[in-house]
Amino acid sequence: MKLLRQLLKGLPIFPWLGKMKKTAKEIKVYTDEEAISLLVEAQLSKQQYNTIKLQAKTKGRNIYPSYNKVRAAKERCYPDSIIVTG
């Protein structure tokens, strides 16, 4: 009965579960566009970007998209009349 009353009142059935959710931090990953911004603002080379990406990954944080995905997203930002090489 107590469980049913808690459900009807909208109270948490397992209060400790709510505490667990609050203490666990959500890992946010960079979007392709955010990674482009990082590359441009920090003037990173491909090697520098990949080094930062690898270092984060070794710490268990795979938060950066691959350089190839970022490069492809960057190319999509250019107008169709512009050809980008290299």
C-alpha positions as CSV (number, residue, x, y, z in Angstrom):
1,M,0.0,0.0,0.0
2,K,2.8,2.4,0.9
3,L,4.4,1.8,-2.5
4,L,1.2,2.5,-4.3
5,R,0.6,5.7,-2.3
6,Q,4.1,6.9,-3.2
7,L,3.5,6.2,-6.9
8,L,0.2,8.1,-6.9
9,K,1.8,11.1,-5.1
10,G,4.7,11.1,-7.5
11,L,7.2,10.5,-4.7
12,P,10.4,8.5,-5.5
13,I,10.1,4.9,-4.6
14,F,13.8,4.5,-4.1
15,P,15.1,7.8,-2.9
16,W,18.7,6.6,-3.1
17,L,18.3,6.2,-6.8
18,G,17.7,9.9,-7.3
19,K,20.9,10.7,-5.4
20,M,22.9,8.3,-7.6
21,K,21.6,10.1,-10.7
22,K,22.6,13.5,-9.3
23,T,26.1,12.5,-8.4
24,A,26.9,10.9,-11.8
25,K,28.1,13.5,-14.2
26,E,27.0,13.3,-17.8
27,I,29.9,13.2,-20.2
28,K,29.2,15.6,-23.1
29,V,30.9,15.0,-26.4
30,Y,31.9,17.6,-29.0
31,T,29.8,17.9,-32.1
32,D,31.5,18.2,-35.4
33,E,30.8,21.9,-35.4
34,E,32.1,22.4,-31.9
35,A,35.3,20.6,-32.9
36,I,35.7,22.9,-36.0
37,S,35.4,25.9,-33.6
38,L,38.1,24.4,-31.4
39,L,40.4,23.8,-34.3
40,V,40.0,27.3,-35.7
41,E,40.1,29.2,-32.4
42,A,43.1,27.4,-31.1
43,Q,44.8,27.2,-34.5
44,L,45.4,23.5,-34.1
45,S,47.1,21.4,-36.7
46,K,45.8,17.9,-37.5
47,Q,48.6,16.4,-35.3
48,Q,47.8,18.7,-32.4
49,Y,44.0,17.9,-32.6
50,N,44.7,14.2,-32.8
51,T,47.0,14.4,-29.8
52,I,44.4,16.1,-27.7
53,K,41.8,13.6,-28.9
54,L,44.0,10.6,-28.0
55,Q,44.9,12.1,-24.6
56,A,41.2,12.5,-23.7
57,K,40.5,9.0,-24.9
58,T,43.3,7.5,-22.7
59,K,41.6,9.1,-19.7
60,G,38.3,7.3,-20.7
61,R,36.8,10.3,-22.3
62,N,36.1,9.8,-26.0
63,I,34.7,13.2,-26.4
64,Y,36.1,14.4,-29.7
65,P,35.0,13.3,-33.2
66,S,37.6,12.0,-35.6
67,Y,39.6,14.5,-37.5
68,N,38.2,13.2,-40.8
69,K,34.6,13.8,-39.6
70,V,35.6,17.3,-38.5
71,R,37.3,18.0,-41.9
72,A,34.3,16.7,-43.8
73,A,32.0,18.9,-41.6
74,K,34.2,21.9,-42.3
75,E,34.1,21.3,-46.0
76,R,30.3,21.3,-45.8
77,C,30.4,24.8,-44.5
78,Y,31.9,26.2,-47.7
79,P,29.6,27.4,-50.5
80,D,29.4,25.0,-53.5
81,S,31.3,27.4,-55.7
82,I,34.4,27.2,-53.6
83,I,36.8,24.2,-54.1
84,V,39.0,23.4,-51.1
85,T,42.2,21.4,-51.6
86,G,44.8,20.0,-49.3
